[in-house]
């Protein structure tokens, strides 16, 4: 905890925080290019080589 406090003191408040701490603002994933059937259509699954 002391290390986190020191980092935040040096760089700015909330530079480092615990994962369970909610940040202000409404971050949302951009979904403009997501297929409407991204979990149900086998032909639209991403292929990685």
CHARMM-style PDB file with segment names, atoms N, HN, CA, C and O in Angstrom:
ATOM      1  N   UNK     1       0.818  -1.170   0.000  1.00  0.00      PROA
ATOM      2  CA  UNK     1       0.000   0.000   0.000  1.00  0.00      PROA
ATOM      3  C   UNK     1       0.880   1.258   0.000  1.00  0.00      PROA
ATOM      4  O   UNK     1       0.555   2.263  -0.633  1.00  0.00      PROA
ATOM      5  N   UNK     2       1.975   1.176   0.709  1.00  0.00      PROA
ATOM      6  HN  UNK     2       2.239   0.360   1.223  1.00  0.00      PROA
ATOM      7  CA  UNK     2       2.886   2.318   0.760  1.00  0.00      PROA
ATOM      8  C   UNK     2       3.462   2.611  -0.630  1.00  0.00      PROA
ATOM      9  O   UNK     2       3.605   3.772  -1.014  1.00  0.00      PROA
ATOM     10  N   UNK     3       3.790   1.558  -1.376  1.00  0.00      PROA
ATOM     11  HN  UNK     3       3.674   0.615  -1.064  1.00  0.00      PROA
ATOM     12  CA  UNK     3       4.334   1.742  -2.724  1.00  0.00      PROA
ATOM     13  C   UNK     3       3.300   2.396  -3.640  1.00  0.00      PROA
ATOM     14  O   UNK     3       3.639   3.288  -4.417  1.00  0.00      PROA
ATOM     15  N   UNK     4       2.056   1.962  -3.554  1.00  0.00      PROA
ATOM     16  HN  UNK     4       1.782   1.237  -2.922  1.00  0.00      PROA
ATOM     17  CA  UNK     4       0.984   2.560  -4.354  1.00  0.00      PROA
ATOM     18  C   UNK     4       0.813   4.029  -3.995  1.00  0.00      PROA
ATOM     19  O   UNK     4       0.676   4.876  -4.877  1.00  0.00      PROA
ATOM     20  N   UNK     5       0.822   4.329  -2.710  1.00  0.00      PROA
ATOM     21  HN  UNK     5       0.934   3.641  -1.993  1.00  0.00      PROA
ATOM     22  CA  UNK     5       0.701   5.719  -2.263  1.00  0.00      PROA
ATOM     23  C   UNK     5       1.838   6.577  -2.790  1.00  0.00      PROA
ATOM     24  O   UNK     5       1.617   7.711  -3.215  1.00  0.00      PROA
ATOM     25  N   UNK     6       3.043   6.049  -2.766  1.00  0.00      PROA
ATOM     26  HN  UNK     6       3.223   5.127  -2.421  1.00  0.00      PROA
ATOM     27  CA  UNK     6       4.200   6.807  -3.253  1.00  0.00      PROA
ATOM     28  C   UNK     6       4.111   7.064  -4.762  1.00  0.00      PROA
ATOM     29  O   UNK     6       4.410   8.166  -5.222  1.00  0.00      PROA
ATOM     30  N   UNK     7       3.704   6.062  -5.520  1.00  0.00      PROA
ATOM     31  HN  UNK     7       3.461   5.167  -5.147  1.00  0.00      PROA
ATOM     32  CA  UNK     7       3.556   6.237  -6.977  1.00  0.00      PROA
ATOM     33  C   UNK     7       2.495   7.290  -7.268  1.00  0.00      PROA
ATOM     34  O   UNK     7       2.704   8.174  -8.100  1.00  0.00      PROA
ATOM     35  N   UNK     8       1.357   7.197  -6.584  1.00  0.00      PROA
ATOM     36  HN  UNK     8       1.187   6.479  -5.909  1.00  0.00      PROA
ATOM     37  CA  UNK     8       0.289   8.166  -6.795  1.00  0.00      PROA
ATOM     38  C   UNK     8       0.696   9.571  -6.368  1.00  0.00      PROA
ATOM     39  O   UNK     8       0.267  10.555  -6.971  1.00  0.00      PROA
ATOM     40  N   UNK     9       1.513   9.667  -5.342  1.00  0.00      PROA
ATOM     41  HN  UNK     9       1.862   8.868  -4.852  1.00  0.00      PROA
ATOM     42  CA  UNK     9       1.992  10.969  -4.881  1.00  0.00      PROA
ATOM     43  C   UNK     9       2.935  11.575  -5.924  1.00  0.00      PROA
ATOM     44  O   UNK     9       2.906  12.781  -6.170  1.00  0.00      PROA
ATOM     45  N   UNK    10       3.770  10.728  -6.534  1.00  0.00      PROA
ATOM     46  HN  UNK    10       3.794   9.748  -6.335  1.00  0.00      PROA
ATOM     47  CA  UNK    10       4.763  11.207  -7.491  1.00  0.00      PROA
ATOM     48  C   UNK    10       4.137  11.593  -8.842  1.00  0.00      PROA
ATOM     49  O   UNK    10       4.489  12.625  -9.412  1.00  0.00      PROA
ATOM     50  N   UNK    11       3.214  10.771  -9.350  1.00  0.00      PROA
ATOM     51  HN  UNK    11       2.928   9.932  -8.887  1.00  0.00      PROA
ATOM     52  CA  UNK    11       2.698  10.984 -10.707  1.00  0.00      PROA
ATOM     53  C   UNK    11       1.349  11.696 -10.743  1.00  0.00      PROA
ATOM     54  O   UNK    11       1.181  12.628 -11.530  1.00  0.00      PROA
ATOM     55  N   UNK    12       0.420  11.308  -9.952  1.00  0.00      PROA
ATOM     56  HN  UNK    12       0.556  10.551  -9.313  1.00  0.00      PROA
ATOM     57  CA  UNK    12      -0.880  11.975  -9.797  1.00  0.00      PROA
ATOM     58  C   UNK    12      -1.843  10.996  -9.159  1.00  0.00      PROA
ATOM     59  O   UNK    12      -1.623   9.784  -9.158  1.00  0.00      PROA
ATOM     60  N   UNK    13      -2.908  11.548  -8.620  1.00  0.00      PROA
ATOM     61  HN  UNK    13      -3.086  12.532  -8.620  1.00  0.00      PROA
ATOM     62  CA  UNK    13      -3.909  10.728  -7.943  1.00  0.00      PROA
ATOM     63  C   UNK    13      -4.476   9.681  -8.905  1.00  0.00      PROA
ATOM     64  O   UNK    13      -4.737   9.987 -10.069  1.00  0.00      PROA
ATOM     65  N   UNK    14      -4.663   8.479  -8.439  1.00  0.00      PROA
ATOM     66  HN  UNK    14      -4.451   8.231  -7.493  1.00  0.00      PROA
ATOM     67  CA  UNK    14      -5.255   7.364  -9.190  1.00  0.00      PROA
ATOM     68  C   UNK    14      -4.416   6.892 -10.374  1.00  0.00      PROA
ATOM     69  O   UNK    14      -4.956   6.293 -11.304  1.00  0.00      PROA
ATOM     70  N   UNK    15      -3.106   7.149 -10.361  1.00  0.00      PROA
ATOM     71  HN  UNK    15      -2.667   7.636  -9.606  1.00  0.00      PROA
ATOM     72  CA  UNK    15      -2.243   6.562 -11.386  1.00  0.00      PROA
ATOM     73  C   UNK    15      -2.266   5.045 -11.233  1.00  0.00      PROA
ATOM     74  O   UNK    15      -2.333   4.313 -12.220  1.00  0.00      PROA
ATOM     75  N   UNK    16      -2.210   4.585  -9.992  1.00  0.00      PROA
ATOM     76  HN  UNK    16      -2.155   5.179  -9.190  1.00  0.00      PROA
ATOM     77  CA  UNK    16      -2.312   3.158  -9.679  1.00  0.00      PROA
ATOM     78  C   UNK    16      -3.479   3.002  -8.706  1.00  0.00      PROA
ATOM     79  O   UNK    16      -3.584   3.742  -7.728  1.00  0.00      PROA
ATOM     80  N   UNK    17      -4.349   2.037  -8.978  1.00  0.00      PROA
ATOM     81  HN  UNK    17      -4.264   1.435  -9.773  1.00  0.00      PROA
ATOM     82  CA  UNK    17      -5.468   1.768  -8.074  1.00  0.00      PROA
ATOM     83  C   UNK    17      -5.853   0.297  -8.175  1.00  0.00      PROA
ATOM     84  O   UNK    17      -5.431  -0.410  -9.090  1.00  0.00      PROA
ATOM     85  N   UNK    18      -6.639  -0.138  -7.243  1.00  0.00      PROA
ATOM     86  HN  UNK    18      -6.982   0.436  -6.499  1.00  0.00      PROA
ATOM     87  CA  UNK    18      -7.094  -1.523  -7.236  1.00  0.00      PROA
ATOM     88  C   UNK    18      -8.142  -1.740  -8.321  1.00  0.00      PROA
ATOM     89  O   UNK    18      -8.891  -0.823  -8.658  1.00  0.00      PROA
ATOM     90  N   UNK    19      -8.196  -2.948  -8.865  1.00  0.00      PROA
ATOM     91  HN  UNK    19      -7.588  -3.693  -8.591  1.00  0.00      PROA
ATOM     92  CA  UNK    19      -9.124  -3.259  -9.950  1.00  0.00      PROA
ATOM     93  C   UNK    19     -10.580  -3.107  -9.577  1.00  0.00      PROA
ATOM     94  O   UNK    19     -11.408  -2.862 -10.455  1.00  0.00      PROA
ATOM     95  N   UNK    20     -10.921  -3.241  -8.328  1.00  0.00      PROA
ATOM     96  HN  UNK    20     -10.248  -3.440  -7.615  1.00  0.00      PROA
ATOM     97  CA  UNK    20     -12.314  -3.126  -7.913  1.00  0.00      PROA
ATOM     98  C   UNK    20     -12.788  -1.705  -7.728  1.00  0.00      PROA
ATOM     99  O   UNK    20     -13.968  -1.478  -7.460  1.00  0.00      PROA
ATOM    100  N   UNK    21     -11.888  -0.735  -7.866  1.00  0.00      PROA
ATOM    101  HN  UNK    21     -10.929  -0.920  -8.083  1.00  0.00      PROA
ATOM    102  CA  UNK    21     -12.257   0.663  -7.675  1.00  0.00      PROA
ATOM    103  C   UNK    21     -12.855   1.201  -8.967  1.00  0.00      PROA
ATOM    104  O   UNK    21     -12.215   1.164 -10.018  1.00  0.00      PROA
ATOM    105  N   UNK    22     -14.078   1.698  -8.885  1.00  0.00      PROA
ATOM    106  HN  UNK    22     -14.598   1.728  -8.032  1.00  0.00      PROA
ATOM    107  CA  UNK    22     -14.753   2.211 -10.069  1.00  0.00      PROA
ATOM    108  C   UNK    22     -14.182   3.577 -10.440  1.00  0.00      PROA
ATOM    109  O   UNK    22     -13.994   4.444  -9.588  1.00  0.00      PROA
ATOM    110  N   UNK    23     -13.911   3.743 -11.736  1.00  0.00      PROA
ATOM    111  HN  UNK    23     -14.064   3.038 -12.428  1.00  0.00      PROA
ATOM    112  CA  UNK    23     -13.432   5.039 -12.207  1.00  0.00      PROA
ATOM    113  C   UNK    23     -14.629   5.863 -12.651  1.00  0.00      PROA
ATOM    114  O   UNK    23     -15.652   5.319 -13.068  1.00  0.00      PROA
ATOM    115  N   UNK    24     -14.494   7.158 -12.559  1.00  0.00      PROA
ATOM    116  HN  UNK    24     -13.663   7.600 -12.221  1.00  0.00      PROA
ATOM    117  CA  UNK    24     -15.574   8.044 -12.975  1.00  0.00      PROA
ATOM    118  C   UNK    24     -15.659   8.063 -14.496  1.00  0.00      PROA
ATOM    119  O   UNK    24     -14.672   7.819 -15.189  1.00  0.00      PROA
ATOM    120  N   UNK    25     -16.820   8.348 -14.988  1.00  0.00      PROA
ATOM    121  HN  UNK    25     -17.622   8.546 -14.424  1.00  0.00      PROA
ATOM    122  CA  UNK    25     -17.012   8.402 -16.433  1.00  0.00      PROA
ATOM    123  C   UNK    25     -17.678   7.135 -16.925  1.00  0.00      PROA
ATOM    124  O   UNK    25     -17.719   6.127 -16.219  1.00  0.00      PROA
ATOM    125  N   UNK    26     -18.184   7.189 -18.101  1.00  0.00      PROA
ATOM    126  HN  UNK    26     -18.151   8.008 -18.675  1.00  0.00      PROA
ATOM    127  CA  UNK    26     -18.917   6.056 -18.651  1.00  0.00      PROA
ATOM    128  C   UNK    26     -18.192   5.404 -19.803  1.00  0.00      PROA
ATOM    129  O   UNK    26     -18.606   5.546 -20.953  1.00  0.00      PROA
ATOM    130  N   UNK    27     -17.123   4.695 -19.520  1.00  0.00      PROA
ATOM    131  HN  UNK    27     -16.787   4.580 -18.585  1.00  0.00      PROA
ATOM    132  CA  UNK    27     -16.391   4.010 -20.571  1.00  0.00      PROA
ATOM    133  C   UNK    27     -17.262   2.911 -21.146  1.00  0.00      PROA
ATOM    134  O   UNK    27     -17.859   2.128 -20.408  1.00  0.00      PROA
ATOM    135  N   UNK    28     -17.333   2.857 -22.450  1.00  0.00      PROA
ATOM    136  HN  UNK    28     -16.848   3.493 -23.050  1.00  0.00      PROA
ATOM    137  CA  UNK    28     -18.074   1.792 -23.122  1.00  0.00      PROA
ATOM    138  C   UNK    28     -17.254   1.304 -24.312  1.00  0.00      PROA
ATOM    139  O   UNK    28     -16.511   2.065 -24.932  1.00  0.00      PROA
ATOM    140  N   UNK    29     -17.405   0.033 -24.611  1.00  0.00      PROA
ATOM    141  HN  UNK    29     -18.008  -0.585 -24.107  1.00  0.00      PROA
ATOM    142  CA  UNK    29     -16.733  -0.536 -25.762  1.00  0.00      PROA
ATOM    143  C   UNK    29     -17.373  -0.006 -27.041  1.00  0.00      PROA
ATOM    144  O   UNK    29     -18.596   0.098 -27.127  1.00  0.00      PROA
ATOM    145  N   UNK    30     -16.554   0.329 -28.030  1.00  0.00      PROA
ATOM    146  HN  UNK    30     -15.560   0.244 -27.960  1.00  0.00      PROA
ATOM    147  CA  UNK    30     -17.090   0.729 -29.326  1.00  0.00      PROA
ATOM    148  C   UNK    30     -17.575  -0.528 -30.034  1.00  0.00      PROA
ATOM    149  O   UNK    30     -16.828  -1.498 -30.168  1.00  0.00      PROA
ATOM    150  N   UNK    31     -18.807  -0.512 -30.479  1.00  0.00      PROA
ATOM    151  HN  UNK    31     -19.413   0.275 -30.370  1.00  0.00      PROA
ATOM    152  CA  UNK    31     -19.388  -1.700 -31.087  1.00  0.00      PROA
ATOM    153  C   UNK    31     -19.817  -1.465 -32.525  1.00  0.00      PROA
ATOM    154  O   UNK    31     -20.671  -2.185 -33.041  1.00  0.00      PROA
ATOM    155  N   UNK    32     -19.237  -0.471 -33.175  1.00  0.00      PROA
ATOM    156  HN  UNK    32     -18.543   0.114 -32.756  1.00  0.00      PROA
ATOM    157  CA  UNK    32     -19.677  -0.124 -34.524  1.00  0.00      PROA
ATOM    158  C   UNK    32     -19.322  -1.188 -35.557  1.00  0.00      PROA
ATOM    159  O   UNK    32     -20.016  -1.317 -36.566  1.00  0.00      PROA
ATOM    160  N   UNK    33     -18.263  -1.947 -35.327  1.00  0.00      PROA
ATOM    161  HN  UNK    33     -17.700  -1.842 -34.507  1.00  0.00      PROA
ATOM    162  CA  UNK    33     -17.852  -2.949 -36.311  1.00  0.00      PROA
ATOM    163  C   UNK    33     -18.150  -4.380 -35.874  1.00  0.00      PROA
ATOM    164  O   UNK    33     -17.776  -5.334 -36.558  1.00  0.00      PROA
ATOM    165  N   UNK    34     -18.810  -4.524 -34.760  1.00  0.00      PROA
ATOM    166  HN  UNK    34     -19.114  -3.750 -34.205  1.00  0.00      PROA
ATOM    167  CA  UNK    34     -19.129  -5.857 -34.250  1.00  0.00      PROA
ATOM    168  C   UNK    34     -20.316  -6.430 -35.011  1.00  0.00      PROA
ATOM    169  O   UNK    34     -21.305  -5.732 -35.235  1.00  0.00      PROA
ATOM    170  N   UNK    35     -20.229  -7.666 -35.402  1.00  0.00      PROA
ATOM    171  HN  UNK    35     -19.425  -8.233 -35.220  1.00  0.00      PROA
ATOM    172  CA  UNK    35     -21.327  -8.347 -36.071  1.00  0.00      PROA
ATOM    173  C   UNK    35     -22.505  -8.491 -35.118  1.00  0.00      PROA
ATOM    174  O   UNK    35     -22.304  -8.653 -33.914  1.00  0.00      PROA
ATOM    175  N   UNK    36     -23.706  -8.437 -35.624  1.00  0.00      PROA
ATOM    176  HN  UNK    36     -23.869  -8.305 -36.602  1.00  0.00      PROA
ATOM    177  CA  UNK    36     -24.897  -8.626 -34.811  1.00  0.00      PROA
ATOM    178  C   UNK    36     -24.985 -10.061 -34.273  1.00  0.00      PROA
ATOM    179  O   UNK    36     -25.627 -10.305 -33.251  1.00  0.00      PROA
ATOM    180  N   UNK    37     -24.347 -10.991 -34.955  1.00  0.00      PROA
ATOM    181  HN  UNK    37     -23.826 -10.792 -35.785  1.00  0.00      PROA
ATOM    182  CA  UNK    37     -24.389 -12.393 -34.517  1.00  0.00      PROA
ATOM    183  C   UNK    37     -22.983 -12.887 -34.185  1.00  0.00      PROA
ATOM    184  O   UNK    37     -22.596 -13.994 -34.559  1.00  0.00      PROA
ATOM    185  N   UNK    38     -22.230 -12.052 -33.481  1.00  0.00      PROA
ATOM    186  HN  UNK    38     -22.544 -11.152 -33.177  1.00  0.00      PROA
ATOM    187  CA  UNK    38     -20.824 -12.360 -33.230  1.00  0.00      PROA
ATOM    188  C   UNK    38     -20.597 -13.587 -32.364  1.00  0.00      PROA
ATOM    189  O   UNK    38     -19.476 -14.094 -32.311  1.00  0.00      PROA
ATOM    190  N   UNK    39     -21.624 -14.082 -31.682  1.00  0.00      PROA
ATOM    191  HN  UNK    39     -22.534 -13.671 -31.724  1.00  0.00      PROA
ATOM    192  CA  UNK    39     -21.438 -15.296 -30.878  1.00  0.00      PROA
ATOM    193  C   UNK    39     -22.181 -16.495 -31.446  1.00  0.00      PROA
ATOM    194  O   UNK    39     -22.071 -17.597 -30.909  1.00  0.00      PROA
ATOM    195  N   UNK    40     -22.930 -16.301 -32.513  1.00  0.00      PROA
ATOM    196  HN  UNK    40     -23.020 -15.405 -32.948  1.00  0.00      PROA
ATOM    197  CA  UNK    40     -23.752 -17.404 -33.002  1.00  0.00      PROA
ATOM    198  C   UNK    40     -23.482 -17.808 -34.443  1.00  0.00      PROA
ATOM    199  O   UNK    40     -23.973 -18.850 -34.877  1.00  0.00      PROA
ATOM    200  N   UNK    41     -22.731 -17.037 -35.193  1.00  0.00      PROA
ATOM    201  HN  UNK    41     -22.332 -16.191 -34.841  1.00  0.00      PROA
ATOM    202  CA  UNK    41     -22.492 -17.349 -36.592  1.00  0.00      PROA
ATOM    203  C   UNK    41     -21.044 -17.807 -36.771  1.00  0.00      PROA
ATOM    204  O   UNK    41     -20.114 -17.012 -36.635  1.00  0.00      PROA
ATOM    205  N   UNK    42     -20.859 -19.087 -37.076  1.00  0.00      PROA
ATOM    206  HN  UNK    42     -21.614 -19.733 -37.186  1.00  0.00      PROA
ATOM    207  CA  UNK    42     -19.514 -19.651 -37.218  1.00  0.00      PROA
ATOM    208  C   UNK    42     -18.730 -18.954 -38.322  1.00  0.00      PROA
ATOM    209  O   UNK    42     -17.506 -18.856 -38.228  1.00  0.00      PROA
ATOM    210  N   UNK    43     -19.394 -18.468 -39.362  1.00  0.00      PROA
ATOM    211  HN  UNK    43     -20.388 -18.548 -39.439  1.00  0.00      PROA
ATOM    212  CA  UNK    43     -18.710 -17.827 -40.483  1.00  0.00      PROA
ATOM    213  C   UNK    43     -18.148 -16.457 -40.119  1.00  0.00      PROA
ATOM    214  O   UNK    43     -17.309 -15.929 -40.849  1.00  0.00      PROA
ATOM    215  N   UNK    44     -18.581 -15.881 -39.029  1.00  0.00      PROA
ATOM    216  HN  UNK    44     -19.262 -16.310 -38.436  1.00  0.00      PROA
ATOM    217  CA  UNK    44     -18.112 -14.570 -38.623  1.00  0.00      PROA
ATOM    218  C   UNK    44     -17.106 -14.598 -37.491  1.00  0.00      PROA
ATOM    219  O   UNK    44     -16.750 -13.547 -36.957  1.00  0.00      PROA
ATOM    220  N   UNK    45     -16.638 -15.785 -37.113  1.00  0.00      PROA
ATOM    221  HN  UNK    45     -16.927 -16.639 -37.547  1.00  0.00      PROA
ATOM    222  CA  UNK    45     -15.625 -15.884 -36.065  1.00  0.00      PROA
ATOM    223  C   UNK    45     -14.276 -15.432 -36.606  1.00  0.00      PROA
ATOM    224  O   UNK    45     -13.949 -15.684 -37.765  1.00  0.00      PROA
ATOM    225  N   UNK    46     -13.506 -14.772 -35.774  1.00  0.00      PROA
ATOM    226  HN  UNK    46     -13.772 -14.567 -34.832  1.00  0.00      PROA
ATOM    227  CA  UNK    46     -12.183 -14.324 -36.164  1.00  0.00      PROA
ATOM    228  C   UNK    46     -11.259 -15.515 -36.333  1.00  0.00      PROA
ATOM    229  O   UNK    46     -11.231 -16.404 -35.482  1.00  0.00      PROA
ATOM    230  N   UNK    47     -10.508 -15.542 -37.411  1.00  0.00      PROA
ATOM    231  HN  UNK    47     -10.531 -14.819 -38.102  1.00  0.00      PROA
ATOM    232  CA  UNK    47      -9.552 -16.625 -37.670  1.00  0.00      PROA
ATOM    233  C   UNK    47      -8.150 -16.090 -37.450  1.00  0.00      PROA
ATOM    234  O   UNK    47      -7.763 -15.081 -38.039  1.00  0.00      PROA
ATOM    235  N   UNK    48      -7.386 -16.772 -36.595  1.00  0.00      PROA
ATOM    236  HN  UNK    48      -7.700 -17.591 -36.117  1.00  0.00      PROA
ATOM    237  CA  UNK    48      -6.013 -16.367 -36.290  1.00  0.00      PROA
ATOM    238  C   UNK    48      -5.079 -17.446 -36.791  1.00  0.00      PROA
ATOM    239  O   UNK    48      -5.249 -18.623 -36.472  1.00  0.00      PROA
ATOM    240  N   UNK    49      -4.101 -17.050 -37.568  1.00  0.00      PROA
ATOM    241  HN  UNK    49      -3.963 -16.094 -37.827  1.00  0.00      PROA
ATOM    242  CA  UNK    49      -3.117 -18.008 -38.098  1.00  0.00      PROA
ATOM    243  C   UNK    49      -1.834 -17.945 -37.308  1.00  0.00      PROA
ATOM    244  OT1 UNK    49      -0.890 -18.676 -37.605  1.00  0.00      PROA
TER     245      UNK     49
END
